[in-house]
Amino acid sequence: MSFVRGRSFLVLVFFLILGCGSGIQPVSGLGSTTTVASSPISPVSTPVSTAPSSVPSPIQHIVVIMQENRTFDNLFNGFPGADSAQSGMDGNVSVPLVPFSLAGSPDFGHGHVGWWREWNHGKMDGFGAQAGPLVYSYTQKSDILPYWQLAERFTLGDRMFQSNTGPSFVAHQYMIAGQSGHSSENPSTGPWGCDAPPGTTVPLIGPNGTDLPGVFPCFDYQTMADLLDAKGLTWKYYAPGSTEFFYIISAFQAIRHIRYGQDWKDNVISPETQVLTDIHNGQLAQVTWIVPTFNNSDHPGGAAYGPEWVASIVNAIGESPLWNTTAIFVSWDDWGGEYDHVPPPQVDGEGLGFRVPVIVISPYAKRGYVSHVQHESGSMLRYMEAIYGLPSLGTRDAVSDDFSDCFYYTQAPTPYSHVLTAHSTEWLLRQKPSGPPDDD
């Protein structure tokens, strides 16, 4: 994704550079100070206890489906009971939001530097200056009917924020670790991680919407996978590509001890379509992350099959014996430069970022519920910790909520009803590979 910058407070970043693979690797003391309350993030954190849930949960499988580049105002505009806007501010001028197709929407800049300009100290009026008038648009319901079906039947969150303020590389690190080693943008070349060629760098967050000089994008901080491994729990990360060719977005490529360890061979799975076979065979891990290909993401410029791809996964789980023990989170990694009207709370030197949608799908998710509770990327990690009694990573998970308002575990399990799609799962599986979901 593109290049956008930080917040209205000073961020002082110290880092130590050590060797890592074919480049260099920051491994200690990445601290930050801000003018608001901050939560320090260490690359290697000491686990702390997470309080167990007061209500026993029947959940045995947690699935996170990561989609691309949409704000809440853009994707669920007009959803009943949800907070969305029909106009936005471009400086001092009010601009109406106009309908635009999912496939045809432009690809706007959405890096950390651009974030700073669009946020504009909470005024939320810099989108037009950053990206042009088409940024004030929304996706038509007819383009994303599977999403609306799922949101209407289960739970939709309209106060879900990115934990970070930058693009995909950073956002995907937060989805597995609640931090990004203070990286602020995407790496200068791909693949994004320890397999990058020598000389590749990823910028670090600097003060007042600036980047600091980059480091090699190969880190060694603790991730949710490490907590799961320590307790003997299973996990899988499905991403486009193969063992011979690494597509850009595979978050664990940037975690040195996983990339060069047994977990990479056993638990990082390509192609991503293997998840459908594993679900069919009853082999769903206790925690699963799924990344789509470009055409099956909601990234601008793709073929707009994202809603059907998500529905194919949810249908497969919903129509299997796994349904009664599964919770599925569908969320979008970053805002994609699209307009949103809700100023994100500023909680530390790196977030929160703009609103993105989240759909919570489970036989125990509240039915037809719109959650106005503040959630963030770290909330999915906190949910995993609460369900499985894991210690905290001590990063954004430690100060995130655990989606407890979205579930009602004492209700009778909601029977699953098939989500209609224009194409069959078999048709989606026959698609030619379209590459990674994002490279900007």
ZADREN-223124 format. One record per residue (C-alpha): x, y, z; residue number from 1; residue in one letter. Coordinates in Angstrom, 3 decimals. Each point is the difference from the previous one (the first is absolute). Example, Ala and Ser with C-alpha at 12.3 -4.5 7.8 and 13.67 -1.06 7.14 Angstrom:
<pts>
       east      north         up   seq   type
     12.300     -4.500      7.800     1      A
      1.370      3.440     -0.660     2      S
</pts>
This chain:
<pts>
       east      north         up   seq   type
      0.000      0.000      0.000     1      M
      1.121      3.571     -0.228     2      S
      1.940      2.336      2.212     3      F
     -1.762      1.830      2.830     4      V
      1.210      1.525      3.225     5      R
     -0.829      0.168      3.644     6      G
     -1.665      2.326      2.507     7      R
     -0.140      3.206      1.937     8      S
      2.599     -0.948      2.513     9      F
      3.730     -0.531      0.074    10      L
      1.237     -3.520     -0.411    11      V
      3.580     -0.708      0.996    12      L
      1.214     -3.364     -1.257    13      V
      3.239     -1.614      1.080    14      F
      1.140     -3.204     -1.633    15      F
      2.939     -2.363      0.030    16      L
      1.036     -1.500     -3.316    17      I
      1.317     -3.544     -0.104    18      L
      0.579     -2.464     -2.820    19      G
     -3.032     -1.847     -1.378    20      C
      0.198     -2.352     -2.965    21      G
      1.262      1.976     -2.930    22      S
     -0.622      3.349      1.702    23      G
     -0.367      1.606      3.391    24      I
     -2.550     -0.484      2.717    25      Q
     -1.163      2.180      2.900    26      P
     -0.420     -2.203      3.061    27      V
     -0.169      2.147      3.093    28      S
     -1.169      3.188      1.620    29      G
     -2.346      1.374     -2.642    30      L
     -1.648      2.485      2.333    31      G
     -2.222      2.996     -0.670    32      S
     -1.182      3.063      1.894    33      T
     -3.066      2.073     -0.793    34      T
     -1.981      2.879      1.427    35      T
     -2.897     -2.362      0.727    36      V
     -0.150     -3.174      2.040    37      A
      2.147     -2.611     -1.692    38      S
      0.519     -3.711      0.426    39      S
      3.632     -0.960     -0.549    40      P
      0.589     -2.829     -2.446    41      I
      3.049     -2.210      0.264    42      S
      1.146     -2.247     -2.855    43      P
      0.292     -2.875      2.494    44      V
     -2.631      0.408      2.695    45      S
     -0.424     -1.768      3.316    46      T
     -3.362     -1.783      0.081    47      P
     -2.458      1.150      2.638    48      V
     -3.170     -1.711      1.134    49      S
     -3.292      0.473     -1.810    50      T
     -3.091     -0.289      2.194    51      A
     -2.180     -2.970     -0.992    52      P
     -3.469      0.643     -1.362    53      S
     -2.787     -0.169      2.584    54      S
     -2.145     -2.073     -2.372    55      V
      1.392     -3.294     -1.317    56      P
      0.307      0.116     -3.753    57      S
     -0.866     -2.797     -2.420    58      P
      2.435      1.470     -2.559    59      I
      2.775     -2.383     -1.071    60      Q
      0.963      1.612     -3.327    61      H
      0.718      3.649     -0.793    62      I
      0.291      1.153     -3.621    63      V
      1.237      3.434     -1.099    64      V
     -0.668      0.857     -3.648    65      I
      2.049      3.042     -1.021    66      M
     -1.357      2.137     -2.801    67      Q
      1.374      3.176     -1.562    68      E
     -0.302      3.754     -0.096    69      N
     -3.437      1.142      1.096    70      R
     -1.430      2.348      2.606    71      T
     -3.326     -0.453      1.700    72      F
     -1.514      2.997     -1.800    73      D
      1.131     -1.440     -3.307    74      N
     -1.190     -3.590      0.432    75      L
     -3.075      0.112      2.260    76      F
     -1.419      3.384     -0.797    77      N
     -3.646      0.172      1.016    78      G
      0.002     -3.276      1.929    79      F
     -2.998      0.133      2.379    80      P
      0.969      0.974      3.524    81      G
      3.624      0.717     -0.894    82      A
      1.871      3.300      0.020    83      D
      0.813      1.011     -3.575    84      S
      0.163      3.347     -1.785    85      A
     -1.495      1.190     -3.257    86      Q
      2.452      2.868     -0.350    87      S
      3.506      0.912      1.064    88      G
      2.128      3.063      0.502    89      M
      2.652      0.967     -2.534    90      D
      1.643      2.839      1.861    91      G
     -2.864      2.381      0.716    92      N
     -2.225     -1.388     -2.771    93      V
     -2.658     -2.667      0.528    94      S
      0.159     -2.678     -2.716    95      V
     -2.771     -2.582     -0.576    96      P
      1.078     -3.633     -0.101    97      L
     -0.766     -1.553     -3.379    98      V
     -0.592     -3.673     -0.867    99      P
      2.830     -1.860     -1.666   100      F
      0.385     -3.645     -0.981   101      S
      2.199     -2.321      2.038   102      L
      2.036     -0.959     -3.062   103      A
      0.297      3.463     -1.479   104      G
      1.114      2.055      2.981   105      S
      3.403      1.664     -0.344   106      P
      3.002     -1.059      2.061   107      D
      0.707      2.880      2.358   108      F
      3.161      0.626      1.958   109      G
     -0.225     -1.409      3.509   110      H
      3.352      0.092      1.718   111      G
      0.890      1.441      3.363   112      H
      0.963      3.438     -1.361   113      V
     -3.275      0.350     -1.899   114      G
     -1.918     -1.133      3.079   115      W
      1.370      3.005      1.861   116      W
     -1.236      2.391     -2.696   117      R
     -3.448     -1.580     -0.210   118      E
     -0.436     -0.147      3.775   119      W
      1.130      3.636      0.365   120      N
      0.038     -0.006      3.804   121      H
     -3.464     -1.566      0.187   122      G
     -1.715      2.347     -2.480   123      K
     -0.319     -2.860     -2.532   124      M
      0.041      2.495     -2.861   125      D
      3.215     -0.732     -1.879   126      G
     -1.151     -2.885     -2.176   127      F
     -0.690      2.045     -3.120   128      G
      3.325      1.836      0.125   129      A
      1.742     -3.345      0.429   130      Q
     -1.871     -2.146     -2.538   131      A
     -2.452      2.055     -2.076   132      G
     -3.810      0.217     -0.148   133      P
     -0.729     -3.702     -0.676   134      L
      1.188     -0.818      3.505   135      V
     -3.453      1.215      1.111   136      Y
     -1.862     -3.072     -1.191   137      S
     -1.763     -3.074      1.290   138      Y
     -0.455     -3.525     -1.283   139      T
     -3.452     -0.940     -1.182   140      Q
     -1.816     -2.680      1.978   141      K
     -0.691     -1.931     -3.212   142      S
      3.762     -0.523     -0.418   143      D
      0.505     -1.551      3.421   144      I
     -3.232     -1.851      0.780   145      L
      1.767     -2.928      1.731   146      P
      1.521      2.437      2.513   147      Y
     -3.369      1.590      0.688   148      W
     -1.615     -3.424      0.436   149      Q
      2.607     -0.963      2.589   150      L
     -0.172      3.364      1.781   151      A
     -3.806     -0.146      0.172   152      E
     -0.033     -3.531      1.400   153      R
      2.856      0.334      2.473   154      F
      1.972      2.939      1.483   155      T
      1.425      3.057     -1.757   156      L
      2.394      2.359      1.773   157      G
     -0.005      3.698     -0.871   158      D
      2.712      0.982      2.504   159      R
      2.731     -2.323     -1.229   160      M
      3.291      1.853     -0.570   161      F
      3.369     -0.967     -1.357   162      Q
      2.447     -0.345      2.872   163      S
      2.553      1.788     -2.207   164      N
     -0.039      2.928     -2.405   165      T
      1.774     -1.487     -2.984   166      G
     -0.312     -2.429     -2.889   167      P
     -0.222     -3.784     -0.448   168      S
      3.406     -1.192      1.187   169      F
     -0.453      1.818      3.281   170      V
     -3.670     -0.928      0.361   171      A
      0.650     -3.702     -0.522   172      H
      2.724      0.039      2.640   173      Q
     -2.510      1.437      2.437   174      Y
     -2.406     -2.814     -0.864   175      M
      2.498     -2.650      1.106   176      I
      1.992      1.852      2.652   177      A
     -1.699      3.237      1.062   178      G
      3.044      1.949     -1.147   179      Q
      2.289      0.493     -2.995   180      S
      3.387      0.731      1.530   181      G
     -0.940      3.674     -0.485   182      H
      0.103     -0.371     -3.776   183      S
     -2.222      2.574     -1.661   184      S
     -0.237     -0.854     -3.700   185      E
      0.421     -2.913     -2.375   186      N
      3.502     -1.284     -0.729   187      P
      1.785      1.517     -2.972   188      S
     -0.079     -3.282     -1.944   189      T
     -1.689     -3.390      0.299   190      G
     -0.404     -2.576      1.293   191      P
     -0.861      1.862      3.202   192      W
      2.131     -1.665      2.652   193      G
      3.147     -2.011      0.594   194      C
      0.009     -1.214     -3.637   195      D
      0.391      3.545     -1.324   196      A
      3.163      0.679     -2.023   197      P
      2.957      1.712      1.692   198      P
     -0.449      3.738      0.246   199      G
     -3.762     -0.190      0.584   200      T
     -1.163      2.283      2.785   201      T
     -3.210      0.837      1.833   202      V
     -0.345      3.504      1.486   203      P
     -0.630      0.567      3.694   204      L
     -2.497      2.411      1.511   205      I
      1.388      3.489      0.453   206      G
     -1.379      3.137      1.649   207      P
     -2.955      1.952     -1.383   208      N
     -0.709     -1.988     -3.108   209      G
      3.528     -0.825     -1.079   210      T
      1.959     -3.196     -0.570   211      D
      3.301     -0.875      1.589   212      L
      2.701     -1.836     -1.971   213      P
     -0.927     -3.586     -0.720   214      G
      1.160     -3.390      1.238   215      V
     -0.043     -3.411     -1.641   216      F
     -3.587     -1.411      0.308   217      P
      0.934     -3.093      2.023   218      C
     -1.014      0.135      3.671   219      F
      0.023     -2.395      2.935   220      D
     -2.751      1.161      2.310   221      Y
     -2.556     -2.317      1.535   222      Q
     -3.209     -0.773     -1.887   223      T
     -3.287     -1.682      0.780   224      M
      1.415     -3.096     -1.713   225      A
      2.652     -0.233      2.733   226      D
     -2.644      0.096      2.734   227      L
     -1.966     -2.712     -1.777   228      L
      3.098     -2.148     -0.487   229      D
      0.911      0.305      3.680   230      A
     -3.395     -1.400      1.006   231      K
     -0.075     -2.720     -2.651   232      G
     -2.828      1.658     -1.946   233      L
     -0.214     -0.262     -3.783   234      T
      0.129      2.883     -2.482   235      W
      0.211      0.562     -3.747   236      K
      0.676      3.051     -2.158   237      Y
     -1.317     -0.362     -3.567   238      Y
      1.484      2.401     -2.550   239      A
      0.399      0.234     -3.787   240      P
      3.145     -1.452     -1.499   241      G
      1.986     -3.180      0.358   242      S
      3.101     -1.298      1.748   243      T
      2.009      0.867     -3.120   244      E
     -1.352      3.517     -0.516   245      F
     -0.979      2.320      2.816   246      F
     -2.681      2.527     -0.693   247      Y
      0.347      3.304      1.759   248      I
     -2.554     -0.381      2.775   249      I
      0.781     -2.868      2.322   250      S
      0.437      1.629      3.401   251      A
      2.090     -2.758      1.554   252      F
      2.677      0.529     -2.644   253      Q
      1.064      2.988      2.087   254      A
      0.390     -2.019      3.217   255      I
      3.463     -1.516     -0.122   256      R
     -0.437     -2.890      2.433   257      H
     -3.173     -1.123     -1.800   258      I
      1.242      0.529     -3.545   259      R
      3.079     -2.136      0.681   260      Y
     -1.643     -2.466      2.365   261      G
     -2.257     -3.028     -0.147   262      Q
     -3.137      2.134      0.293   263      D
      0.599      1.379     -3.496   264      W
      0.006     -3.498     -1.451   265      K
     -2.959     -1.256      2.019   266      D
     -2.308      2.960      0.478   267      N
      0.495      2.611     -2.734   268      V
     -2.084     -1.408     -2.842   269      I
     -0.096      0.918     -3.695   270      S
     -2.027      0.207     -2.118   271      P
     -2.635      1.590      2.201   272      E
     -2.760     -2.088     -1.632   273      T
      1.266     -2.995      2.003   274      Q
     -2.106      1.315      2.863   275      V
     -3.170     -1.174     -1.762   276      L
      1.352     -3.534     -0.312   277      T
      1.075      0.010      3.643   278      D
     -3.442      1.175      1.122   279      I
     -1.642     -2.726     -2.098   280      H
      2.261     -2.583      1.651   281      N
     -0.744      1.300      3.498   282      G
      3.574      1.185      0.435   283      Q
     -0.568      3.590      1.086   284      L
      2.686      1.211      2.401   285      A
     -0.855      1.581      3.318   286      Q
      1.125      3.369     -1.395   287      V
     -0.018      0.757     -3.724   288      T
      0.979      3.101     -1.966   289      W
     -0.975      0.230     -3.683   290      I
      1.353      2.473     -2.578   291      V
     -1.637      0.181     -3.469   292      P
      1.487      0.419     -3.434   293      T
     -0.347      3.344     -1.766   294      F
     -3.248     -0.852     -1.827   295      N
     -1.537     -1.478      3.145   296      N
      0.868      3.008      2.106   297      S
     -1.899      3.276      0.027   298      D
      3.043      1.909     -1.173   299      H
     -0.813      2.591     -2.692   300      P
      0.776     -1.219     -3.486   301      G
     -0.723     -3.656      0.715   302      G
     -2.797     -2.135     -1.389   303      A
     -2.220      0.675      3.053   304      A
     -0.478     -3.647      0.969   305      Y
      0.854      0.774      3.626   306      G
     -3.545     -0.293      1.377   307      P
     -0.449     -3.360     -1.728   308      E
      3.397     -1.277      1.188   309      W
     -0.881      0.853      3.581   310      V
     -3.449     -1.553     -0.369   311      A
      1.532     -3.204     -1.386   312      S
      2.095     -0.398      3.153   313      I
     -2.870      0.842      2.339   314      V
     -2.370     -2.311     -1.894   315      N
      2.535     -2.831      0.204   316      A
      0.293      0.386      3.780   317      I
     -3.701      0.690      0.516   318      G
     -1.039     -3.129     -1.866   319      E
      2.481     -2.250      1.814   320      S
      0.150     -1.545      3.492   321      P
      2.474      2.785      0.893   322      L
     -2.719      2.670      0.076   323      W
     -1.123     -0.428      3.614   324      N
      3.526      0.535      1.361   325      T
      1.281      2.814     -2.241   326      T
      0.277      3.788      0.118   327      A
      0.869      1.832     -3.236   328      I
      1.238      3.583     -0.234   329      F
     -0.069      1.701     -3.398   330      V
      1.912      3.266      0.012   331      S
      1.905      2.317     -2.314   332      W
      3.681      0.618      0.577   333      D
     -0.018      3.751     -0.639   334      D
     -2.132      2.839     -1.272   335      W
      1.414      0.071     -3.539   336      G
     -0.082      3.798     -0.114   337      G
     -3.815     -0.028     -0.106   338      E
     -1.901      2.672      1.914   339      Y
     -1.342     -0.610      3.495   340      D
     -1.587      2.593      2.258   341      H
      0.775     -1.356      3.508   342      V
      3.202      1.382      1.574   343      P
      1.996     -2.932      1.405   344      P
      0.963      0.204      3.678   345      P
      3.715      0.688      0.428   346      Q
      1.303     -2.507      2.521   347      V
      3.725     -0.309     -0.695   348      D
      2.650      1.102     -2.447   349      G
     -1.233     -2.326     -2.743   350      E
     -3.795     -0.098      0.201   351      G
     -2.816     -0.240     -0.111   352      L
     -0.489      0.183     -3.740   353      G
     -3.208      0.593     -1.938   354      F
     -3.147     -2.101      0.281   355      R
     -0.252     -3.249     -1.893   356      V
     -2.981     -2.374      0.069   357      P
     -0.100     -3.225      1.984   358      V
     -2.593     -2.768     -0.314   359      I
     -0.167     -2.487      2.867   360      V
     -1.486     -3.306     -1.147   361      I
     -0.766     -2.880      2.334   362      S
     -2.961     -2.048      1.226   363      P
      0.511      1.997      3.222   364      Y
      0.414      3.447     -1.578   365      A
     -2.839      2.386      0.804   366      K
     -2.551     -0.097     -2.778   367      R
     -0.630      3.164     -1.975   368      G
      2.168      1.989      2.424   369      Y
      2.022      3.126     -0.784   370      V
      2.841      0.391      2.469   371      S
      0.845      3.592      0.885   372      H
      2.733     -1.147      2.419   373      V
      3.549      1.007     -0.867   374      Q
      1.909     -2.909     -1.557   375      H
      3.354     -0.108     -1.768   376      E
      2.323     -2.501     -1.667   377      S
      1.398     -0.932      3.393   378      G
     -3.488     -1.018      1.113   379      S
      0.186     -3.162     -2.091   380      M
      3.219     -0.945      1.807   381      L
     -1.616      0.782      3.343   382      R
     -2.939     -2.227     -0.945   383      Y
      2.368     -2.889     -0.746   384      M
      1.679      0.488      3.367   385      E
     -3.334      0.075      1.834   386      A
     -1.368     -3.103     -1.752   387      I
      3.106     -2.126      0.496   388      Y
      1.233      1.398      3.327   389      G
      3.204      1.363     -1.504   390      L
      2.305      2.616      1.481   391      P
      0.059      3.443     -1.584   392      S
      2.536      0.965     -2.631   393      L
      0.258      3.306      1.833   394      G
     -0.523      1.994     -3.198   395      T
     -3.264      1.472     -1.346   396      R
     -1.841     -3.114      1.167   397      D
      0.631      1.004      3.614   398      A
     -2.126      3.153     -0.327   399      V
     -2.558     -1.231     -2.542   400      S
     -3.455     -1.372      0.749   401      D
     -0.821     -3.657     -0.663   402      D
     -3.236      0.347     -2.039   403      F
     -1.974     -1.199      3.013   404      S
     -2.938      2.238     -0.925   405      D
     -0.382     -1.879     -3.303   406      C
     -0.663     -3.453      1.453   407      F
     -2.742     -1.660      1.976   408      Y
      1.356     -3.421      0.930   409      Y
     -3.097     -1.139      1.854   410      T
     -2.269      0.379     -3.030   411      Q
     -0.947     -3.041     -2.025   412      A
      2.456     -0.284     -2.927   413      P
     -1.342      1.821     -3.039   414      T
     -0.504     -2.485     -2.865   415      P
      1.996      1.013     -3.034   416      Y
     -1.790      1.259     -3.100   417      S
      1.869     -0.129     -3.313   418      H
      1.215      3.365     -1.320   419      V
     -0.894      0.469     -3.649   420      L
      2.770      0.783     -2.485   421      T
      0.114      0.548     -3.749   422      A
      2.756     -2.596     -0.438   423      H
      0.487     -3.398      1.559   424      S
      2.919     -0.936      2.206   425      T
      1.215     -2.294     -2.767   426      E
      0.039      2.942     -2.405   427      W
      2.063      2.070      2.451   428      L
      2.458     -2.858      0.379   429      L
      0.481     -0.202     -3.773   430      R
      1.149      3.629     -0.237   431      Q
      3.447      0.668     -1.314   432      K
      2.352      1.303      2.721   433      P
     -0.221      3.809      0.135   434      S
      2.936      0.727      2.280   435      G
      0.082      1.548      3.440   436      P
     -2.871      2.168      1.201   437      P
      2.102      3.129      0.331   438      D
      3.412      1.383     -0.886   439      D
     -0.415      3.668      0.810   440      D
</pts>
